[in-house]
Amino acid sequence: MLSALWLHRQMLGGDPTQLSDNGWWTFNDLKPIGCVVPLTLSFANFLSRCKDLFEVFKNLQKSFLLQIIVRLGLDKAQKVGPGKQTIATFESLKLAATIGQLAHLCNDSGIDLVRDSSLIIPKWDSEAKLKEFAPLFALNGLRIASAHNVLDEKVQKALEIFGIDKATCHNGWGLALDSVYDQVVIAMESASDLISKSS
């Protein structure tokens, strides 16, 4: 149920071999992020490109991810977190991270996520932070900020996750965007590995 290809197929809607056979730039969702990034990129365009990059995740199907979580033993009506949000209202990225949290528990315990999920469901902490998903949530924060074009505290925290110091971006945000791209790719690979190793 949770193969190494699951995250890739969810986000790109196809098989990884299509990337090597046809080139990543042939995927419609990836074309906007393939444009040359000038070193003098403005902050507004930096946020806009982060928004474009997050579009890759729009193919994460909420219904599919929620179905997996329910099959693993969580109740979609369960209320969790400080705001007592039901699992059913989680957005796709948070649902994927929930599977990651369960996988992390399994990997730590040396058990199989699919076969032994009942053993780790009681230990699940909806607020647990995973380093594998931190850049993805930070990217989502930058996507949201693109609508306002303001470097506020939330944006600052997202930049810190990427190791970006705004003081070094006076001459442009091009290198900062390169860092975001690199770390998002690493995070995607790490998240996929985390989940695939658990089953």
Secondary structure, 3 states (H helix, E strand, C coil): CCCCCHHHHHHHCCCCHHHHHHCHHHCCCCHHHHCCCCCCCCHHHHHHHHHHHHHHHHHCCHHHHHHHHHHHCCCCCCEECCCCEEHHHCCHHHHHHHHHHHHHHHHHHCCCCCCCHHHHHHHCCCCCCCCCCHHHHHHHHHHHHCCCCCCCHHHHHHHHHCCCCHHHHCCCCHHHHHHHHHHHHHHHHHHHHHHHCCC
